[in-house]
Amino acid sequence: MKHLKIEDQKAYFAKGENWIVVTDMTKEDLLNLAHAAIEDEDFETDTYDEVALPNPAHRIIYQQINGQLTELHNRRVAFKEEVRNIYKDAYNKYCLE
């Protein structure tokens, strides 16, 4: 499923079934996108294209968010393992006491 797209010289993100302009993104929207990047096997975004985004604000926001979410998606297995290990260590520490 596509979560970020560039269309009609604007950058959009998916919010449920709707596409919202990236300049209207809230921190909750960003957290939802990060969660999707970790959990969704079919997480997809349009490739950043400076020419397709003449608005500098859209360019900066899309480039940064797309880069971070793509990296998070690509590292999702390692990220999940790190989280599991953190909780496993804490669980073992407090259960053994």
N, C-alpha and C positions, 0 to 999 in steps of 0.2 A: 504494500500500500504506500502511496506517495504521501509524504508529510510536508515537504517544502516544494514550491514550484515557482517558476518565473513565467509570467503570462502577461501579454499586453503591456510590456515595459514596466511591470510591477512585480514585487516579490510577495508571495503568499505562504501562509502556513495553514495546515489542516486543523480545524477545531470541530471535532465530531464530523458531521457531514458537510460543514461549511468551510469555505476558504476565506481567511481574514488577512488583510494587508499586514505585513510584518511590523510596520510602525505602530500598530495597535496591540502588539503582543504584551501580555502581562507576565509577571514572574511565575504565576501558576501555569500559564500556557507553556512557558519555557520548561518548567519542571515536567509537564505532561509530555512534551516532545522528548526530553531526556529519558523519561521512563519508556516511551515507545522505542527509542533507539536501543535501549538495553533489552527490552522484552520481545519486540517484534522481529521475527526472522526476515520478514519481507519489507523491512524499513527501507524507504527509497526517497531520494531527493533529486531535483534537477541539478545538474552540474552548474557551478557558478559561472556566469558569463557577464563580464563587465559591460560589453556592448549592448546586451539585452536589457540592462538596467541603467537608464540615464540618470535616475534620481540618486544622488550621492548617499542619502540616508538609507535607501533600500539596498544599495550596493554594500555599504559597510555592514549593516545588520545581517543581510543574507550571507555574505562571505564569512563572517565570524560564526554565526550560528550553524551554517551548513558545515563548515570545517570541524567545529567542535562535535556536532552530533554524528558526523560521519566517522570521526576518530573513535568516539564512544561506541558506536555500533560495531566498528571493526574490532574493538577490544572488549566486547561485551562478555565473552567467556572468561577472560582473565579478570575482569572487573567483578563478575559474580563470584569467582573463586576467592578473590581477595576479601570480599564481604563475608563469605562463608567462614574463612579462616579467622577473621576478626571476631566474629560471634562465637566460633568454636573455642577460641582461646579464652574468651571471657566466660563462656559457659563452663568450661573445664576448671577455670580458676575458682569460680564461685560455688560450683557444685562439690568440689573437693574439700572446701573449707568447712 
